[in-house]
């Protein structure tokens, strides 16, 4: 009688196991998808791995603090800093990379609204992917719907903004990504997104200019083709901020 080969137990996820970051990275590479700083990788993360990632980041952050010659053993202010930083990155400031897109209910344009709608200012928080310094600012969204457009609730704009912005990136790319997402959700005749923000990589380091701000915009559809509509949108924004 042939001897039955015993089944191998699943590899432990404790000491000596493959780190969660390596397992996630292997899945992404196998799918041939990107995992840049501003990409969402939620679909590649399995249950329980975010907690593992947090432990992994905390351990490596402790090594960073050691290399900065900070005594985290006797300094009561930094004894738990590594864990706090890991939790902050994964569950707050970079959260948009690790969680799925928030659910957004879309409803039809029953009343066939076709007038300019402006949403904002929406406060947004992001981080510069060059130095991981904060970017804090406001976003305004202009929408020109048509009878076939989907409409979304006011609070959903803020949720989508937060999801896109909570990643390391540069402002120009962040605004474009937000515009792409809103365009796909609503399919309006026109879409405009304007963002104005403080960049701490200029205020906290480098030239240290406290008044330096950046404003940029993305115009789609009728906002791009119709100069009168574009002027109306920008004039209303200017009046609101006067």
Secondary structure, DSSP 8 states (H G I E B T S, - for coil): ------------SSTTS--HHHHHHHHHHHHT----TT---GGG--TTHHHHHHHHHHHHHHHHHHHTT--TTT-TTTTTHHHHHHHHIIIIITHHHHS------EEE-TT---SEEEEEEEEEEEEETTT--EEEEEEEEEEE--TT-EEE-HHHHHHHHHHHHSSEE-HHHHHHHHHHHHHHHH--SEEEEEEEEEEHHHHTSTT--TT-EEEEEEEEEHHHH-HHHHHHHHHHHHHHH-
